Amino acid sequence: MKTKELLKYLRIDRWPTVWCPGCGNGIILKAFLEAVDQLKLKKDRVAVVSGIGCSSRATGYLDFNTMHTLHGRAISFATGVKLARPEFKVIVMGGDGDLASIGGNHFIHACRRNIDLTVIVFNNMIYGMTGGQYSPTTPEEEMASTAPYGHIEQPFDIAELALSSGATYVARATVYHYNLLVRYIKEAIAHKGISVVDAITNCHTYYGRYNGMPEPYQMMEYFKNNSVTLERAKNMSKEELKGKIIVGVFKKEEGKPCYLDRYEKIREKAMSKGR
């Protein structure tokens, strides 16, 4: 699809973006717009909610119903929007720090409740906006401004966290795998229930610079050379998978009642008793 055909979904008057040249956030943003266009969604029936961080600035550039909210609280606000306007497609956009650190409890409980939201995690494995500190997804032994001798903590695997918390659609792709990213975001938005797309993206300004990949193309090559499909990963040992990025659809469970379905039943029960 030609980029100019997607301009109708953007607030061009807010350009240029605050993102560094070559940042993968723009690739994820375009993949989202392509998915929306393919689904033929009406702009006034889409709400996009973000928290704080580089990726969370995306809502400022989108011409939908958008909310740029508090650090880590995007899912909370999005839950309120979905309860008030259940007919809306509600999408959460945020970084790995925003959604898996300060917003971590909101993330796991949204998965547990199977709330009908789509969560797109802009996972650049570092805090990009505030100076390159390590985040919950920074790989062990990698460098960050707060880990000058190497990161010693075990990172979260966003897909595994979502699966273990009860999410009913979970997928992962990198910004190198653009067509997969479009497909997974499209499937996630169409899915009824909580859907999580772990979008691995590049922050060459901090993560790349600290770890020997200061140029965008170097991180793209890293994603290309270190990604394996889910099918292939099933036949690989833990040693072989070390440092690899597994891409694919980890779970797609249809028909499970979502939070709003159960909420409506309890509301009807309460109303029938005059409460």
N, C-alpha and C positions, 0 to 999 in steps of 0.2 A: 504494500500500500504506500502511495506517495505521502510524504510527510504533510504536504499542504492540505490534504484531505482531512487531516486530524486537527487542524488549527481551530476548527469550530468548537473544540472541547477545551480550548485554552484561553486564559486571560493574557493576551499578548501585551497589554499595557503594563503588566507586571514584569516583563522581561527587561534586561537579561536576568537569568537566574543567578542565585548566589553560589551555585556549584562550581567547583574548579573545572577548568577545561579538561575534557577526557573522563570526567566522573561518570561512573556507571549508573548513577541515579536517573539520568536522562533516558538511558536505555530502558530501565524498568518503567519509567513514566510512559514512554512511547508504547511499550508492550501492553500496558494497562489500557491505553487509549485504543489500540487496535482491538483488544478483547472487547471493550465496550462497544466499539463500532460494529464488530462482527455480530454481537448479541442484539444490536439495534435497540439499545436501551435509551429511554428518554432522559435527557439531562435533568429535568425537574423531578425525576423519580429515582435519582441516584444521590447518595450522601457519602462524602469521603471525609474521614476524621483522622487527624494526626496529633501527635504529641509535640515533643521538642527534639531537635537535632537537625542535621543536614537534610536527611531524607524527609523529615516531617515538614519541611518547607514546601513540599510538593503541593499541598492543598492550596497554597496561595496562587499557584499557577493554573489550577483546574477550574473550569467554568461549570461546576456542578453546585449542589448544596454542600458547602465545605465548612469544616471547623478546625482551627488550629488551636489545640487545647493545652493543658498542663503537662508537664514532664511525667511520662509514664501512665497517664490517665486516659489515653485515647480510647481504649476498649470500654472504659466506664462510660464515657460520653456517648460512644457509639451504641452501647447497650440501651441507653436512654432514648436515643433517636429511633432505634428499631422497635422498642416497646411503644413509643408514641406514634410512629408511622410504619407499621409492619409491612406495608406495601412497597416500601423503599428497598432498593438494593443498597446495603450499607457496607462500605469498605473502610478498613483501617489500614493506614500506611505509617510505618515507623521503622526506626533502626533497631539493630540488635541490642543496643544499650537501652533504648527507650522501652522496648517491649519485653526484654528478657531480664533486665536488671530492676530498675525502680518500678517498672510495670509488670514484673514477672508474675506476681500473684494474680493480677487481673487476667493475664494471658492463660494461666493454667485453669482458672475457674471458669473462664469463658469456654474453654475446651471441655471442661467437665460438664458444664450445663448444656452444651451443644446449642449455643445461641446462634441464630442464623446471621452470622457475620462472615465477611471475607477479610482475613488478615494477611497483608502482604508485608513480609519482613525484609527490609532493605539491609541485608546482612553483609557489612563490610569488615566485620571482625575487629572493629576498633571504634573508639569515640572520635569521630572526625571533626565535629564542630568545636570541641572544647580543648583540643590540643594533643590528640593522639594517645590518650590513656587506654590501657587495655580494657576490654569489655568482656561480658560473659561468654563470648564466642571466640575470643582470641586463642589460637592454638597454643598448646604447650611449647615452651622453648622459643617462641617467637618474640620479637622485640616490640616495645611500645615506649612512650615517653615515661610511663610509670613502671616500666620493666626493662631498664637499660641493660640488664644482664640476662634477660630471657624470662618469659612468663612461666610461673611455676604451678598455676592452677589448672585443673582439668576443665576444659570448656564445655558449655552446653552444646548439645546437638539439637538444634531447633526442631527438626523433624521428629526426632525421638521424644523430645519433651512434649510436643503436640500429641503424638501417638499415645504416650503413656498417660496423658491427661484426659484423653477421650475424644479428641478431634475426629470428625467423620470424613474429612478430606484433607490429605496431607501430600504435598509435592515439593520438589526442589529442582531448581535449574540455576545456572549461572548466567551472567549477562552475555557471555560468549555464545550460549545456547539460546539465541533470541527466539527462534521459532517455538522451541519448547516452552519458553517463558510465556509467550502469548497464549499457547494452548492451555497451559496449566492455570493461568489467571482466568481465562475464559471459563474453564471447567469449574474453577473455584467459585466464581461469581454465580454461575448457573446452579451450583449445588445448594440444596436446602440443608441447613445445619452449619456448624462452624467449619470453615475451610481455611487452611493455612498454606501459604506459598512461601517457602524459604528461598528468597532470591539472592544468591551470592553475587555481590557486586564489588567493584574495586574502589578503594581509597588509596590511590598511588601517592597522594600528597603526604599521608602519614603512614598507613600500614605498609605500603609499597616502599616508601623511602627508608623506613626503618629496617626493612627486610630484603633489601637488595633488588627491588623492583620499582624504581622511582618514576618510570614512564607507563602510561596507560597500556601500551601494546605489550609490555612485559607481563603485566598482570593478566591480560587477555590470554597470552601464551601459557601462563601458569594455569589458568582455568581450563584451557584446552588440553594441556598435557597431564593434568592431575585429576580429571573427572572420569568417573566410570559409571556405566548405567547400573541401575538396580539389579537387572537380570544378571549382568556379569559379576556384580559384587557378591551375589549369593554363592558363587563358586570360588571366592577368594578367601584366603586366611586373614586373621587379624593383622598379621605382620604385613601382608600384601596391601591391606587397606589403609595402613597407617599413612596419614597425610593426604589421602584421597578424598575427593568430593563425590558423594554418591548422588546421582541425578535420576529422577523418575517420579512416578506416582506411588507413594508408600501405602496409601489407603484411600479407598473410595467406597464408603458405605452409604447406600441409599435407603430411604424409608425409615430411618430411626427418628422417633419423635424429637422435635427440637424444643427448646425452652418455651417459645411462644405458644406452641400447641398445648403444652402442659399448663401454661399460665392461663390460657383461655378456658381450659376445662375447670380449673379451680375457681376462676372468676365466675363462670356460669353456675357452679355449685354454690358459691357464696350468695349469688343473686337469687337463686331459687329458694334460699332460706331467708330472704329478706334482709341480708346484711350488706 
